[in-house]
Amino acid sequence: MQTATRFWDKTAGRYAKMPIRDAEAHEYTLERTRSYLAKTDRVLELGCGTGSTALLLAGSVAGITGNDISPNMIGIARAPGHAISASSTKNGSTGTVLMTRTEIGAIVA
């Protein structure tokens, strides 16, 4: 996984500036995702990258936390104006996450 971490760290700045290739399909996917979420849900997004999807979903839920293997992607996600809390994994491993349904209402990836 170290190679993937390095790749995404190097790519983070360029990736953050890339436009969405198929805006219509992206919006359809967001709306479909929103249909499964409740305003009271706390969401965990695995592989959040720069946090762009989390930002778009944040207004539909009580809270959203992003996780990614790339510290540079997380750095962008934590930039001012982003409405998510974000963390990077260590050594490319998400480890074990134990939680109850009251803590996390949905997981997206």
Biopython code that builds the backbone (N, CA, C, O; Angstrom):
import numpy as np
from Bio.PDB.StructureBuilder import StructureBuilder

atoms = [
    (1, "MET", "N", (0.798, -1.197, 0.000)),
    (1, "MET", "CA", (0.000, 0.000, 0.000)),
    (1, "MET", "C", (0.844, 1.266, 0.000)),
    (1, "MET", "O", (0.363, 2.326, -0.399)),
    (2, "GLN", "N", (2.067, 1.176, 0.431)),
    (2, "GLN", "CA", (2.912, 2.365, 0.468)),
    (2, "GLN", "C", (2.998, 3.007, -0.909)),
    (2, "GLN", "O", (3.021, 4.234, -1.014)),
    (3, "THR", "N", (3.045, 2.197, -1.976)),
    (3, "THR", "CA", (3.107, 2.731, -3.323)),
    (3, "THR", "C", (1.845, 3.528, -3.652)),
    (3, "THR", "O", (1.937, 4.600, -4.250)),
    (4, "ALA", "N", (0.676, 3.026, -3.274)),
    (4, "ALA", "CA", (-0.581, 3.732, -3.521)),
    (4, "ALA", "C", (-0.598, 5.054, -2.754)),
    (4, "ALA", "O", (-1.042, 6.073, -3.282)),
    (5, "THR", "N", (-0.126, 5.039, -1.537)),
    (5, "THR", "CA", (-0.080, 6.261, -0.732)),
    (5, "THR", "C", (0.792, 7.299, -1.413)),
    (5, "THR", "O", (0.403, 8.461, -1.532)),
    (6, "ARG", "N", (1.972, 6.886, -1.861)),
    (6, "ARG", "CA", (2.879, 7.809, -2.551)),
    (6, "ARG", "C", (2.261, 8.353, -3.831)),
    (6, "ARG", "O", (2.369, 9.543, -4.127)),
    (7, "PHE", "N", (1.609, 7.466, -4.591)),
    (7, "PHE", "CA", (0.969, 7.889, -5.839)),
    (7, "PHE", "C", (-0.063, 8.977, -5.562)),
    (7, "PHE", "O", (-0.029, 10.030, -6.199)),
    (8, "TRP", "N", (-0.985, 8.741, -4.618)),
    (8, "TRP", "CA", (-2.044, 9.703, -4.344)),
    (8, "TRP", "C", (-1.510, 10.967, -3.699)),
    (8, "TRP", "O", (-2.059, 12.047, -3.917)),
    (9, "ASP", "N", (-0.446, 10.854, -2.907)),
    (9, "ASP", "CA", (0.170, 12.058, -2.346)),
    (9, "ASP", "C", (0.725, 12.952, -3.457)),
    (9, "ASP", "O", (0.566, 14.172, -3.417)),
    (10, "LYS", "N", (1.375, 12.339, -4.444)),
    (10, "LYS", "CA", (1.939, 13.112, -5.560)),
    (10, "LYS", "C", (0.844, 13.690, -6.452)),
    (10, "LYS", "O", (1.016, 14.765, -7.026)),
    (11, "THR", "N", (-0.265, 12.991, -6.571)),
    (11, "THR", "CA", (-1.344, 13.363, -7.478)),
    (11, "THR", "C", (-2.340, 14.334, -6.857)),
    (11, "THR", "O", (-3.104, 14.962, -7.590)),
    (12, "ALA", "N", (-2.361, 14.479, -5.550)),
    (12, "ALA", "CA", (-3.405, 15.205, -4.823)),
    (12, "ALA", "C", (-3.704, 16.596, -5.382)),
    (12, "ALA", "O", (-4.866, 16.922, -5.626)),
    (13, "GLY", "N", (-2.690, 17.407, -5.585)),
    (13, "GLY", "CA", (-2.897, 18.770, -6.072)),
    (13, "GLY", "C", (-3.561, 18.819, -7.430)),
    (13, "GLY", "O", (-4.496, 19.589, -7.649)),
    (14, "ARG", "N", (-3.072, 17.986, -8.351)),
    (14, "ARG", "CA", (-3.660, 17.933, -9.700)),
    (14, "ARG", "C", (-5.081, 17.373, -9.642)),
    (14, "ARG", "O", (-5.985, 17.876, -10.309)),
    (15, "TYR", "N", (-5.265, 16.330, -8.838)),
    (15, "TYR", "CA", (-6.576, 15.691, -8.723)),
    (15, "TYR", "C", (-7.628, 16.679, -8.222)),
    (15, "TYR", "O", (-8.758, 16.695, -8.708)),
    (16, "ALA", "N", (-7.247, 17.494, -7.253)),
    (16, "ALA", "CA", (-8.186, 18.461, -6.667)),
    (16, "ALA", "C", (-8.658, 19.487, -7.696)),
    (16, "ALA", "O", (-9.754, 20.032, -7.566)),
    (17, "LYS", "N", (-7.850, 19.750, -8.704)),
    (17, "LYS", "CA", (-8.190, 20.747, -9.721)),
    (17, "LYS", "C", (-8.937, 20.165, -10.923)),
    (17, "LYS", "O", (-9.434, 20.911, -11.767)),
    (18, "MET", "N", (-9.014, 18.845, -11.000)),
    (18, "MET", "CA", (-9.649, 18.199, -12.150)),
    (18, "MET", "C", (-11.162, 18.376, -12.111)),
    (18, "MET", "O", (-11.781, 18.202, -11.061)),
    (19, "PRO", "N", (-11.762, 18.720, -13.249)),
    (19, "PRO", "CA", (-13.227, 18.815, -13.292)),
    (19, "PRO", "C", (-13.842, 17.412, -13.296)),
    (19, "PRO", "O", (-13.190, 16.441, -13.680)),
    (20, "ILE", "N", (-15.073, 17.321, -12.875)),
    (20, "ILE", "CA", (-15.800, 16.053, -12.936)),
    (20, "ILE", "C", (-16.078, 15.770, -14.401)),
    (20, "ILE", "O", (-16.605, 16.628, -15.109)),
    (21, "ARG", "N", (-15.734, 14.591, -14.860)),
    (21, "ARG", "CA", (-15.835, 14.265, -16.289)),
    (21, "ARG", "C", (-17.272, 14.144, -16.780)),
    (21, "ARG", "O", (-17.597, 14.602, -17.875)),
    (22, "ASP", "N", (-18.122, 13.534, -15.979)),
    (22, "ASP", "CA", (-19.519, 13.349, -16.379)),
    (22, "ASP", "C", (-20.405, 13.903, -15.266)),
    (22, "ASP", "O", (-20.846, 13.166, -14.384)),
    (23, "ALA", "N", (-20.657, 15.201, -15.317)),
    (23, "ALA", "CA", (-21.395, 15.886, -14.252)),
    (23, "ALA", "C", (-22.796, 15.315, -14.061)),
    (23, "ALA", "O", (-23.277, 15.221, -12.932)),
    (24, "GLU", "N", (-23.448, 14.937, -15.146)),
    (24, "GLU", "CA", (-24.809, 14.396, -15.043)),
    (24, "GLU", "C", (-24.813, 13.065, -14.284)),
    (24, "GLU", "O", (-25.657, 12.851, -13.415)),
    (25, "ALA", "N", (-23.890, 12.187, -14.604)),
    (25, "ALA", "CA", (-23.793, 10.898, -13.911)),
    (25, "ALA", "C", (-23.392, 11.098, -12.449)),
    (25, "ALA", "O", (-23.886, 10.392, -11.569)),
    (26, "HIS", "N", (-22.515, 12.037, -12.193)),
    (26, "HIS", "CA", (-22.077, 12.323, -10.827)),
    (26, "HIS", "C", (-23.254, 12.827, -9.994)),
    (26, "HIS", "O", (-23.441, 12.385, -8.860)),
    (27, "GLU", "N", (-24.037, 13.737, -10.537)),
    (27, "GLU", "CA", (-25.199, 14.258, -9.806)),
    (27, "GLU", "C", (-26.233, 13.167, -9.572)),
    (27, "GLU", "O", (-26.849, 13.117, -8.508)),
    (28, "TYR", "N", (-26.430, 12.292, -10.555)),
    (28, "TYR", "CA", (-27.356, 11.169, -10.396)),
    (28, "TYR", "C", (-26.905, 10.283, -9.229)),
    (28, "TYR", "O", (-27.718, 9.885, -8.394)),
    (29, "THR", "N", (-25.626, 9.987, -9.181)),
    (29, "THR", "CA", (-25.086, 9.151, -8.103)),
    (29, "THR", "C", (-25.240, 9.833, -6.747)),
    (29, "THR", "O", (-25.589, 9.179, -5.764)),
    (30, "LEU", "N", (-24.987, 11.133, -6.683)),
    (30, "LEU", "CA", (-25.167, 11.865, -5.433)),
    (30, "LEU", "C", (-26.621, 11.819, -4.969)),
    (30, "LEU", "O", (-26.889, 11.584, -3.790)),
    (31, "GLU", "N", (-27.558, 12.039, -5.885)),
    (31, "GLU", "CA", (-28.977, 12.010, -5.526)),
    (31, "GLU", "C", (-29.399, 10.621, -5.061)),
    (31, "GLU", "O", (-30.169, 10.480, -4.111)),
    (32, "ARG", "N", (-28.894, 9.614, -5.729)),
    (32, "ARG", "CA", (-29.209, 8.235, -5.325)),
    (32, "ARG", "C", (-28.640, 7.953, -3.931)),
    (32, "ARG", "O", (-29.300, 7.323, -3.104)),
    (33, "THR", "N", (-27.440, 8.412, -3.678)),
    (33, "THR", "CA", (-26.839, 8.237, -2.357)),
    (33, "THR", "C", (-27.651, 8.976, -1.304)),
    (33, "THR", "O", (-27.937, 8.425, -0.241)),
    (34, "ARG", "N", (-28.025, 10.221, -1.591)),
    (34, "ARG", "CA", (-28.832, 11.006, -0.648)),
    (34, "ARG", "C", (-30.149, 10.310, -0.307)),
    (34, "ARG", "O", (-30.652, 10.443, 0.809)),
    (35, "SER", "N", (-30.703, 9.574, -1.259)),
    (35, "SER", "CA", (-31.992, 8.908, -1.022)),
    (35, "SER", "C", (-31.889, 7.830, 0.062)),
    (35, "SER", "O", (-32.900, 7.448, 0.652)),
    (36, "TYR", "N", (-30.690, 7.345, 0.322)),
    (36, "TYR", "CA", (-30.485, 6.332, 1.359)),
    (36, "TYR", "C", (-30.118, 6.940, 2.716)),
    (36, "TYR", "O", (-30.075, 6.235, 3.724)),
    (37, "LEU", "N", (-29.858, 8.234, 2.739)),
    (37, "LEU", "CA", (-29.391, 8.889, 3.955)),
    (37, "LEU", "C", (-30.509, 9.655, 4.644)),
    (37, "LEU", "O", (-31.434, 10.149, 3.999)),
    (38, "ALA", "N", (-30.408, 9.746, 5.975)),
    (38, "ALA", "CA", (-31.349, 10.542, 6.761)),
    (38, "ALA", "C", (-30.617, 11.768, 7.300)),
    (38, "ALA", "O", (-29.401, 11.740, 7.489)),
    (39, "LYS", "N", (-31.363, 12.838, 7.544)),
    (39, "LYS", "CA", (-30.772, 14.072, 8.098)),
    (39, "LYS", "C", (-30.043, 13.805, 9.407)),
    (39, "LYS", "O", (-29.124, 14.544, 9.761)),
    (40, "THR", "N", (-30.436, 12.761, 10.133)),
    (40, "THR", "CA", (-29.839, 12.444, 11.428)),
    (40, "THR", "C", (-28.627, 11.519, 11.324)),
    (40, "THR", "O", (-27.973, 11.252, 12.332)),
    (41, "ASP", "N", (-28.317, 11.029, 10.128)),
    (41, "ASP", "CA", (-27.190, 10.102, 9.949)),
    (41, "ASP", "C", (-25.848, 10.796, 10.130)),
    (41, "ASP", "O", (-25.661, 11.948, 9.739)),
    (42, "ARG", "N", (-24.936, 10.070, 10.725)),
    (42, "ARG", "CA", (-23.534, 10.446, 10.754)),
    (42, "ARG", "C", (-22.859, 9.476, 9.790)),
    (42, "ARG", "O", (-22.983, 8.261, 9.944)),
    (43, "VAL", "N", (-22.151, 10.001, 8.802)),
    (43, "VAL", "CA", (-21.628, 9.201, 7.696)),
    (43, "VAL", "C", (-20.106, 9.098, 7.772)),
    (43, "VAL", "O", (-19.424, 10.068, 8.103)),
    (44, "LEU", "N", (-19.590, 7.920, 7.463)),
    (44, "LEU", "CA", (-18.155, 7.685, 7.314)),
    (44, "LEU", "C", (-17.901, 7.409, 5.845)),
    (44, "LEU", "O", (-18.460, 6.464, 5.288)),
    (45, "GLU", "N", (-17.064, 8.223, 5.208)),
    (45, "GLU", "CA", (-16.693, 7.981, 3.813)),
    (45, "GLU", "C", (-15.285, 7.417, 3.769)),
    (45, "GLU", "O", (-14.328, 8.075, 4.178)),
    (46, "LEU", "N", (-15.164, 6.198, 3.273)),
    (46, "LEU", "CA", (-13.857, 5.553, 3.121)),
    (46, "LEU", "C", (-13.308, 5.895, 1.747)),
    (46, "LEU", "O", (-14.007, 5.757, 0.744)),
    (47, "GLY", "N", (-12.063, 6.339, 1.699)),
    (47, "GLY", "CA", (-11.466, 6.748, 0.429)),
    (47, "GLY", "C", (-12.017, 8.087, -0.025)),
    (47, "GLY", "O", (-12.400, 8.242, -1.185)),
    (48, "CYS", "N", (-12.061, 9.056, 0.883)),
    (48, "CYS", "CA", (-12.695, 10.349, 0.595)),
    (48, "CYS", "C", (-11.870, 11.251, -0.317)),
    (48, "CYS", "O", (-12.386, 12.237, -0.844)),
    (49, "GLY", "N", (-10.601, 10.923, -0.506)),
    (49, "GLY", "CA", (-9.771, 11.773, -1.361)),
    (49, "GLY", "C", (-9.726, 13.198, -0.847)),
    (49, "GLY", "O", (-9.399, 13.431, 0.316)),
    (50, "THR", "N", (-10.049, 14.145, -1.699)),
    (50, "THR", "CA", (-9.999, 15.564, -1.331)),
    (50, "THR", "C", (-11.260, 16.031, -0.603)),
    (50, "THR", "O", (-11.357, 17.198, -0.222)),
    (51, "GLY", "N", (-12.209, 15.145, -0.410)),
    (51, "GLY", "CA", (-13.414, 15.486, 0.334)),
    (51, "GLY", "C", (-14.524, 16.105, -0.492)),
    (51, "GLY", "O", (-15.516, 16.564, 0.074)),
    (52, "SER", "N", (-14.394, 16.134, -1.807)),
    (52, "SER", "CA", (-15.391, 16.816, -2.633)),
    (52, "SER", "C", (-16.777, 16.178, -2.538)),
    (52, "SER", "O", (-17.779, 16.891, -2.479)),
    (53, "THR", "N", (-16.847, 14.856, -2.522)),
    (53, "THR", "CA", (-18.145, 14.192, -2.389)),
    (53, "THR", "C", (-18.711, 14.422, -0.998)),
    (53, "THR", "O", (-19.908, 14.666, -0.845)),
    (54, "ALA", "N", (-17.860, 14.346, 0.015)),
    (54, "ALA", "CA", (-18.311, 14.586, 1.387)),
    (54, "ALA", "C", (-18.901, 15.985, 1.525)),
    (54, "ALA", "O", (-19.913, 16.170, 2.202)),
    (55, "LEU", "N", (-18.280, 16.958, 0.893)),
    (55, "LEU", "CA", (-18.803, 18.322, 0.938)),
    (55, "LEU", "C", (-20.199, 18.412, 0.330)),
    (55, "LEU", "O", (-21.068, 19.110, 0.852)),
    (56, "LEU", "N", (-20.403, 17.713, -0.758)),
    (56, "LEU", "CA", (-21.700, 17.753, -1.432)),
    (56, "LEU", "C", (-22.784, 17.006, -0.655)),
    (56, "LEU", "O", (-23.966, 17.325, -0.779)),
    (57, "LEU", "N", (-22.388, 16.019, 0.141)),
    (57, "LEU", "CA", (-23.353, 15.265, 0.940)),
    (57, "LEU", "C", (-23.570, 15.863, 2.326)),
    (57, "LEU", "O", (-24.561, 15.550, 2.987)),
    (58, "ALA", "N", (-22.663, 16.713, 2.768)),
    (58, "ALA", "CA", (-22.683, 17.220, 4.148)),
    (58, "ALA", "C", (-23.997, 17.890, 4.535)),
    (58, "ALA", "O", (-24.440, 17.747, 5.675)),
    (59, "GLY", "N", (-24.616, 18.601, 3.638)),
    (59, "GLY", "CA", (-25.868, 19.280, 3.955)),
    (59, "GLY", "C", (-27.054, 18.342, 4.100)),
    (59, "GLY", "O", (-28.118, 18.759, 4.557)),
    (60, "SER", "N", (-26.887, 17.090, 3.719)),
    (60, "SER", "CA", (-27.975, 16.114, 3.764)),
    (60, "SER", "C", (-27.949, 15.243, 5.007)),
    (60, "SER", "O", (-28.869, 14.455, 5.226)),
    (61, "VAL", "N", (-26.907, 15.372, 5.829)),
    (61, "VAL", "CA", (-26.738, 14.505, 7.000)),
    (61, "VAL", "C", (-26.301, 15.322, 8.216)),
    (61, "VAL", "O", (-25.960, 16.499, 8.100)),
    (62, "ALA", "N", (-26.318, 14.676, 9.381)),
    (62, "ALA", "CA", (-25.920, 15.360, 10.618)),
    (62, "ALA", "C", (-24.416, 15.615, 10.666)),
    (62, "ALA", "O", (-23.976, 16.597, 11.264)),
    (63, "GLY", "N", (-23.638, 14.757, 10.053)),
    (63, "GLY", "CA", (-22.189, 14.921, 10.044)),
    (63, "GLY", "C", (-21.551, 13.908, 9.123)),
    (63, "GLY", "O", (-22.129, 12.858, 8.840)),
    (64, "ILE", "N", (-20.357, 14.224, 8.657)),
    (64, "ILE", "CA", (-19.646, 13.310, 7.767)),
    (64, "ILE", "C", (-18.165, 13.347, 8.107)),
    (64, "ILE", "O", (-17.583, 14.413, 8.311)),
    (65, "THR", "N", (-17.566, 12.162, 8.165)),
    (65, "THR", "CA", (-16.137, 12.017, 8.428)),
    (65, "THR", "C", (-15.516, 11.292, 7.250)),
    (65, "THR", "O", (-16.024, 10.258, 6.815)),
    (66, "GLY", "N", (-14.427, 11.823, 6.735)),
    (66, "GLY", "CA", (-13.737, 11.188, 5.622)),
    (66, "GLY", "C", (-12.452, 10.530, 6.081)),
    (66, "GLY", "O", (-11.820, 10.982, 7.036)),
    (67, "ASN", "N", (-12.066, 9.461, 5.397)),
    (67, "ASN", "CA", (-10.836, 8.733, 5.696)),
    (67, "ASN", "C", (-10.166, 8.402, 4.369)),
    (67, "ASN", "O", (-10.839, 8.001, 3.419)),
    (68, "ASP", "N", (-8.850, 8.565, 4.296)),
    (68, "ASP", "CA", (-8.124, 8.263, 3.062)),
    (68, "ASP", "C", (-6.701, 7.839, 3.404)),
    (68, "ASP", "O", (-6.190, 8.186, 4.469)),
    (69, "ILE", "N", (-6.059, 7.093, 2.511)),
    (69, "ILE", "CA", (-4.684, 6.660, 2.751)),
    (69, "ILE", "C", (-3.663, 7.758, 2.466)),
    (69, "ILE", "O", (-2.503, 7.648, 2.862)),
    (70, "SER", "N", (-4.090, 8.809, 1.784)),
    (70, "SER", "CA", (-3.163, 9.861, 1.384)),
    (70, "SER", "C", (-3.231, 11.076, 2.304)),
    (70, "SER", "O", (-4.242, 11.778, 2.323)),
    (71, "PRO", "N", (-2.174, 11.330, 3.064)),
    (71, "PRO", "CA", (-2.147, 12.531, 3.903)),
    (71, "PRO", "C", (-2.305, 13.824, 3.089)),
    (71, "PRO", "O", (-2.903, 14.782, 3.579)),
    (72, "ASN", "N", (-1.787, 13.867, 1.870)),
    (72, "ASN", "CA", (-1.929, 15.069, 1.047)),
    (72, "ASN", "C", (-3.374, 15.294, 0.608)),
    (72, "ASN", "O", (-3.834, 16.434, 0.553)),
    (73, "MET", "N", (-4.089, 14.219, 0.298)),
    (73, "MET", "CA", (-5.511, 14.348, -0.034)),
    (73, "MET", "C", (-6.272, 14.857, 1.190)),
    (73, "MET", "O", (-7.124, 15.738, 1.071)),
    (74, "ILE", "N", (-5.968, 14.312, 2.348)),
    (74, "ILE", "CA", (-6.621, 14.731, 3.588)),
    (74, "ILE", "C", (-6.305, 16.199, 3.875)),
    (74, "ILE", "O", (-7.164, 16.936, 4.358)),
    (75, "GLY", "N", (-5.088, 16.620, 3.583)),
    (75, "GLY", "CA", (-4.720, 18.021, 3.774)),
    (75, "GLY", "C", (-5.621, 18.944, 2.962)),
    (75, "GLY", "O", (-6.031, 20.001, 3.442)),
    (76, "ILE", "N", (-5.926, 18.545, 1.742)),
    (76, "ILE", "CA", (-6.830, 19.334, 0.903)),
    (76, "ILE", "C", (-8.243, 19.286, 1.479)),
    (76, "ILE", "O", (-8.937, 20.302, 1.519)),
    (77, "ALA", "N", (-8.664, 18.109, 1.921)),
    (77, "ALA", "CA", (-10.010, 17.963, 2.493)),
    (77, "ALA", "C", (-10.186, 18.810, 3.751)),
    (77, "ALA", "O", (-11.293, 19.264, 4.043)),
    (78, "ARG", "N", (-9.114, 19.023, 4.488)),
    (78, "ARG", "CA", (-9.179, 19.816, 5.729)),
    (78, "ARG", "C", (-9.032, 21.314, 5.490)),
    (78, "ARG", "O", (-9.124, 22.098, 6.434)),
    (79, "ALA", "N", (-8.808, 21.718, 4.265)),
    (79, "ALA", "CA", (-8.593, 23.134, 3.949)),
    (79, "ALA", "C", (-9.799, 23.975, 4.376)),
    (79, "ALA", "O", (-10.916, 23.463, 4.459)),
    (80, "PRO", "N", (-9.578, 25.249, 4.644)),
    (80, "PRO", "CA", (-10.693, 26.128, 5.021)),
    (80, "PRO", "C", (-11.837, 26.047, 4.017)),
    (80, "PRO", "O", (-11.613, 25.987, 2.808)),
    (81, "GLY", "N", (-13.049, 26.045, 4.524)),
    (81, "GLY", "CA", (-14.221, 25.967, 3.663)),
    (81, "GLY", "C", (-14.770, 24.561, 3.508)),
    (81, "GLY", "O", (-15.892, 24.379, 3.036)),
    (82, "HIS", "N", (-13.988, 23.567, 3.902)),
    (82, "HIS", "CA", (-14.483, 22.199, 3.829)),
    (82, "HIS", "C", (-15.213, 21.866, 5.116)),
    (82, "HIS", "O", (-14.741, 22.172, 6.211)),
    (83, "ALA", "N", (-16.365, 21.237, 4.973)),
    (83, "ALA", "CA", (-17.249, 20.986, 6.117)),
    (83, "ALA", "C", (-17.129, 19.573, 6.666)),
    (83, "ALA", "O", (-18.077, 19.064, 7.265)),
    (84, "ILE", "N", (-15.981, 18.928, 6.474)),
    (84, "ILE", "CA", (-15.854, 17.557, 6.970)),
    (84, "ILE", "C", (-14.674, 17.451, 7.918)),
    (84, "ILE", "O", (-13.737, 18.248, 7.860)),
    (85, "SER", "N", (-14.733, 16.463, 8.784)),
    (85, "SER", "CA", (-13.547, 16.112, 9.554)),
    (85, "SER", "C", (-12.895, 14.980, 8.770)),
    (85, "SER", "O", (-13.595, 14.137, 8.209)),
    (86, "ALA", "N", (-11.587, 14.949, 8.725)),
    (86, "ALA", "CA", (-10.912, 13.961, 7.894)),
    (86, "ALA", "C", (-9.685, 13.429, 8.590)),
    (86, "ALA", "O", (-9.053, 14.120, 9.390)),
    (87, "SER", "N", (-9.350, 12.172, 8.270)),
    (87, "SER", "CA", (-8.157, 11.565, 8.855)),
    (87, "SER", "C", (-7.484, 10.677, 7.827)),
    (87, "SER", "O", (-8.137, 10.125, 6.941)),
    (88, "SER", "N", (-6.176, 10.544, 7.951)),
    (88, "SER", "CA", (-5.467, 9.627, 7.072)),
    (88, "SER", "C", (-5.189, 8.351, 7.854)),
    (88, "SER", "O", (-5.122, 8.354, 9.083)),
    (89, "THR", "N", (-5.029, 7.273, 7.117)),
    (89, "THR", "CA", (-4.720, 6.003, 7.753)),
    (89, "THR", "C", (-3.213, 5.880, 7.899)),
    (89, "THR", "O", (-2.464, 6.612, 7.252)),
    (90, "LYS", "N", (-2.775, 4.982, 8.727)),
    (90, "LYS", "CA", (-1.344, 4.750, 8.891)),
    (90, "LYS", "C", (-0.945, 3.525, 8.082)),
    (90, "LYS", "O", (-1.613, 2.492, 8.138)),
    (91, "ASN", "N", (0.127, 3.638, 7.342)),
    (91, "ASN", "CA", (0.658, 2.537, 6.541)),
    (91, "ASN", "C", (-0.370, 1.972, 5.569)),
    (91, "ASN", "O", (-0.314, 0.791, 5.224)),
    (92, "GLY", "N", (-1.295, 2.797, 5.132)),
    (92, "GLY", "CA", (-2.271, 2.349, 4.149)),
    (92, "GLY", "C", (-3.305, 1.386, 4.679)),
    (92, "GLY", "O", (-4.005, 0.751, 3.891)),
    (93, "SER", "N", (-3.426, 1.255, 5.981)),
    (93, "SER", "CA", (-4.380, 0.317, 6.559)),
    (93, "SER", "C", (-5.441, 1.067, 7.346)),
    (93, "SER", "O", (-5.129, 1.954, 8.141)),
    (94, "THR", "N", (-6.684, 0.709, 7.120)),
    (94, "THR", "CA", (-7.752, 1.368, 7.863)),
    (94, "THR", "C", (-7.901, 0.773, 9.253)),
    (94, "THR", "O", (-8.583, 1.351, 10.099)),
    (95, "GLY", "N", (-7.280, -0.363, 9.502)),
    (95, "GLY", "CA", (-7.394, -0.990, 10.815)),
    (95, "GLY", "C", (-8.809, -1.481, 11.056)),
    (95, "GLY", "O", (-9.579, -1.661, 10.112)),
    (96, "THR", "N", (-9.145, -1.693, 12.290)),
    (96, "THR", "CA", (-10.477, -2.158, 12.650)),
    (96, "THR", "C", (-11.266, -1.008, 13.233)),
    (96, "THR", "O", (-10.802, -0.327, 14.147)),
    (97, "VAL", "N", (-12.437, -0.796, 12.717)),
    (97, "VAL", "CA", (-13.305, 0.259, 13.218)),
    (97, "VAL", "C", (-14.490, -0.410, 13.899)),
    (97, "VAL", "O", (-15.255, -1.134, 13.261)),
    (98, "LEU", "N", (-14.637, -0.165, 15.193)),
    (98, "LEU", "CA", (-15.765, -0.708, 15.941)),
    (98, "LEU", "C", (-16.688, 0.435, 16.301)),
    (98, "LEU", "O", (-16.248, 1.442, 16.854)),
    (99, "MET", "N", (-17.955, 0.289, 15.994)),
    (99, "MET", "CA", (-18.906, 1.353, 16.300)),
    (99, "MET", "C", (-20.295, 0.768, 16.431)),
    (99, "MET", "O", (-20.539, -0.360, 16.002)),
    (100, "THR", "N", (-21.188, 1.509, 17.008)),
    (100, "THR", "CA", (-22.582, 1.093, 17.066)),
    (100, "THR", "C", (-23.367, 1.882, 16.041)),
    (100, "THR", "O", (-22.890, 2.902, 15.543)),
    (101, "ARG", "N", (-24.538, 1.435, 15.726)),
    (101, "ARG", "CA", (-25.369, 2.106, 14.722)),
    (101, "ARG", "C", (-25.682, 3.543, 15.128)),
    (101, "ARG", "O", (-25.879, 4.393, 14.260)),
    (102, "THR", "N", (-25.732, 3.832, 16.417)),
    (102, "THR", "CA", (-26.030, 5.191, 16.830)),
    (102, "THR", "C", (-24.881, 6.141, 16.538)),
    (102, "THR", "O", (-25.091, 7.351, 16.451)),
    (103, "GLU", "N", (-23.678, 5.619, 16.387)),
    (103, "GLU", "CA", (-22.538, 6.479, 16.085)),
    (103, "GLU", "C", (-22.428, 6.774, 14.591)),
    (103, "GLU", "O", (-22.188, 7.920, 14.209)),
    (104, "ILE", "N", (-22.597, 5.770, 13.748)),
    (104, "ILE", "CA", (-22.499, 5.927, 12.297)),
    (104, "ILE", "C", (-23.768, 5.375, 11.680)),
    (104, "ILE", "O", (-24.116, 4.214, 11.894)),
    (105, "GLY", "N", (-24.457, 6.200, 10.919)),
    (105, "GLY", "CA", (-25.693, 5.763, 10.271)),
    (105, "GLY", "C", (-25.470, 5.220, 8.883)),
    (105, "GLY", "O", (-26.323, 4.503, 8.360)),
    (106, "ALA", "N", (-24.322, 5.549, 8.255)),
    (106, "ALA", "CA", (-24.064, 5.094, 6.894)),
    (106, "ALA", "C", (-22.567, 5.143, 6.614)),
    (106, "ALA", "O", (-21.848, 5.976, 7.165)),
    (107, "ILE", "N", (-22.115, 4.254, 5.765)),
    (107, "ILE", "CA", (-20.731, 4.245, 5.288)),
    (107, "ILE", "C", (-20.792, 4.302, 3.769)),
    (107, "ILE", "O", (-21.488, 3.502, 3.145)),
    (108, "VAL", "N", (-20.070, 5.240, 3.170)),
    (108, "VAL", "CA", (-19.988, 5.349, 1.713)),
    (108, "VAL", "C", (-18.544, 5.207, 1.302)),
    (108, "VAL", "O", (-17.634, 5.556, 2.053)),
    (109, "ALA", "N", (-18.340, 4.697, 0.116)),
    (109, "ALA", "CA", (-16.971, 4.529, -0.385)),
    (109, "ALA", "C", (-16.921, 4.882, -1.857)),
    (109, "ALA", "O", (-15.859, 4.808, -2.473)),
]
sb = StructureBuilder()
sb.init_structure("model")
sb.init_model(0)
sb.init_chain("A")
sb.init_seg("    ")
for serial, (resi, resn, name, xyz) in enumerate(atoms, 1):
    if name == "N":
        sb.init_residue(resn, " ", resi, " ")
    sb.init_atom(name, np.array(xyz, "f"), 0.0, 1.0, " ", f" {name:<3s}", serial, name[0])
structure = sb.get_structure()
